[in-house]
Amino acid sequence: MNAPNIAMTTAATSSLVAQLQGAVARVIRGKDEAIELALVALLARGHLLIEDVPGVGKTTLAQALAHSFHCSFQRIQFTSDMLPSDVVGISVFNQAEQQFEFKPGPIFANVVLADEINRTTPKTQSALLEAMNEAQVTVDAHTHALPQPFMVLATQNPIEHHGTYPLPESQMDRFLIRIRMGYPSRETEKEILRSHVDANSGASVRPVMEAGDVLAMQQAAQGVRVDDSLLDYALEIIEKTRQNERLILGVSPRGSLMLQRAAQARAFIEGRDFCLPDDFKQLVLPVFAHRVVVNARYATTQKKTGQAETILAEIIDSTPVPL
């Protein structure tokens, strides 16, 4: 692995970001916004939740991003009978050494694809909490660090589908961004049919950079300047989520930190070393919509995710943007 080059030039940065976007876009057609949000999550040292109905490219996007740079990659297919030890690993007694030794689970990789995460039980889902928050796992009182960079790309079907377990609020809060793929446009789908893109096209992406380059970009993104007026703008939105009577759970302090990191990553991707109000405004929905909980008293026939987005959109519209 190459050592991170912290002093990356703007030209080098733009080139690497363009290569990364291009590599993923070759297999994910017509989803530029989803690709950008996935890169924001990667460069902000966050985790990505992709939610939508089967067959719209959730797993393909996750695979394409994971294979776009040289790194260790593991795919975990979550099922109802999976145990926490199947994810984090287990201690096994070594007869020859007369001691227990740790056998790492698939979570020990730079990029982990947690496919259909909401098809496993809450007990197994909770095995990811420490890993996603602290980049480590604890087994039998021993803590094991995870490789860097570390990112969980999880896919899930809508909770209305049979055989799913809703992710608890604590688990949802670990994801930096949640996106929905949506159906492609007619022209894009026609292009997909003509090009004969297969279901495994995400795994065929050729790496365009080293893991060390990703670490360098993550550190560079962390140095993007954020003016105090933008922090006040973000905190005003966050405070309104906590005071809104239609929400029983507002945005947590972790959520506010996630928004700042995401905004810095977005500015970095666009070649700036400073944030603009739009960086925060455009990321409020993908960063906050899965963190707030709608009060059942105000529930309608609209899905809860849609209700949360509607409420957040109203909060954004009522909050003055700093000049």
Secondary structure as the mmCIF struct_conf table of DSSP 4:
data_model
#
loop_
_struct_conf.conf_type_id
_struct_conf.id
_struct_conf.beg_label_comp_id
_struct_conf.beg_label_asym_id
_struct_conf.beg_label_seq_id
_struct_conf.end_label_comp_id
_struct_conf.end_label_asym_id
_struct_conf.end_label_seq_id
HELX_LH_PP_P HELX_LH_PP_P1 ASN A 2 PRO A 4
BEND BEND1 ILE A 6 ALA A 7
HELX_RH_AL_P HELX_RH_AL_P1 THR A 10 ALA A 25
TURN_TY1_P TURN_TY1_P1 ARG A 26 VAL A 27
BEND BEND2 ILE A 28 ILE A 28
TURN_TY1_P TURN_TY1_P2 ARG A 29 GLY A 30
HELX_RH_AL_P HELX_RH_AL_P2 ASP A 32 LEU A 43
TURN_TY1_P TURN_TY1_P3 ALA A 44 ARG A 45
STRN STRN1 LEU A 48 GLU A 51
TURN_TY1_P TURN_TY1_P4 PRO A 54 GLY A 55
BEND BEND3 VAL A 56 GLY A 57
HELX_RH_AL_P HELX_RH_AL_P3 LYS A 58 ALA A 66
TURN_TY1_P TURN_TY1_P5 HIS A 67 SER A 68
STRN STRN2 PHE A 69 HIS A 70
STRN STRN3 PHE A 73 GLN A 77
TURN_TY1_P TURN_TY1_P6 SER A 80 ASP A 81
TURN_TY1_P TURN_TY1_P7 PRO A 84 PRO A 84
HELX_RH_AL_P HELX_RH_AL_P4 SER A 85 VAL A 88
STRN STRN4 GLY A 89 ASN A 94
TURN_TY1_P TURN_TY1_P8 GLN A 95 GLN A 98
STRN STRN5 GLN A 99 PRO A 104
TURN_TY1_P TURN_TY1_P9 PRO A 106 ILE A 107
BEND BEND4 ALA A 109 ASN A 110
STRN STRN6 VAL A 111 ASP A 115
TURN_TY1_P TURN_TY1_P10 GLU A 116 GLU A 116
HELX_RH_3T_P HELX_RH_3T_P1 ILE A 117 ARG A 119
BEND BEND5 THR A 120 THR A 120
HELX_RH_AL_P HELX_RH_AL_P5 PRO A 122 GLN A 125
HELX_RH_3T_P HELX_RH_3T_P2 SER A 126 LEU A 128
HELX_RH_AL_P HELX_RH_AL_P6 LEU A 129 GLU A 134
BEND BEND6 ALA A 135 ALA A 135
STRN STRN7 GLN A 136 VAL A 139
TURN_TY1_P TURN_TY1_P11 ASP A 140 ALA A 141
STRN STRN8 HIS A 142 ALA A 145
HELX_LH_PP_P HELX_LH_PP_P2 LEU A 146 PRO A 147
BEND BEND7 GLN A 148 PRO A 149
STRN STRN9 MET A 151 GLN A 156
TURN_TY1_P TURN_TY1_P12 ILE A 159 GLU A 160
BEND BEND8 HIS A 161 HIS A 161
TURN_TY1_P TURN_TY1_P13 HIS A 162 GLY A 163
HELX_LH_PP_P HELX_LH_PP_P3 PRO A 166 PRO A 168
HELX_RH_AL_P HELX_RH_AL_P7 GLU A 169 MET A 172
TURN_TY1_P TURN_TY1_P14 ASP A 173 ARG A 174
BEND BEND9 LEU A 176 LEU A 176
STRN STRN10 ILE A 177 ILE A 179
HELX_LH_PP_P HELX_LH_PP_P4 TYR A 183 SER A 185
HELX_RH_AL_P HELX_RH_AL_P8 ARG A 186 SER A 195
TURN_TY1_P TURN_TY1_P15 HIS A 196 HIS A 196
TURN_TY1_P TURN_TY1_P16 ALA A 199 ASN A 200
HELX_RH_3T_P HELX_RH_3T_P3 SER A 201 SER A 204
HELX_LH_PP_P HELX_LH_PP_P5 VAL A 205 PRO A 207
STRN STRN11 MET A 209 GLU A 210
HELX_RH_AL_P HELX_RH_AL_P9 ALA A 211 GLN A 222
TURN_TY1_P TURN_TY1_P17 GLY A 223 GLY A 223
STRN STRN12 ARG A 225 ARG A 225
HELX_RH_AL_P HELX_RH_AL_P10 ASP A 228 GLN A 243
TURN_TY1_P TURN_TY1_P18 GLU A 245 ARG A 246
STRN STRN13 LEU A 247 LEU A 249
HELX_RH_AL_P HELX_RH_AL_P11 PRO A 253 ILE A 269
TURN_TY1_P TURN_TY1_P19 GLU A 270 GLY A 271
BEND BEND10 ASP A 273 ASP A 273
STRN STRN14 PHE A 274 PHE A 274
HELX_RH_AL_P HELX_RH_AL_P12 PRO A 277 LYS A 281
TURN_TY1_P TURN_TY1_P20 GLN A 282 LEU A 283
HELX_RH_AL_P HELX_RH_AL_P13 VAL A 284 PHE A 288
TURN_TY1_P TURN_TY1_P21 ALA A 289 ARG A 291
STRN STRN15 VAL A 293 VAL A 294
HELX_RH_3T_P HELX_RH_3T_P4 ALA A 296 TYR A 298
BEND BEND11 THR A 301 GLN A 302
HELX_RH_AL_P HELX_RH_AL_P14 LYS A 304 ASP A 317
TURN_TY1_P TURN_TY1_P22 SER A 318 SER A 318
BEND BEND12 THR A 319 THR A 319
HELX_LH_PP_P HELX_LH_PP_P6 PRO A 320 PRO A 322
#
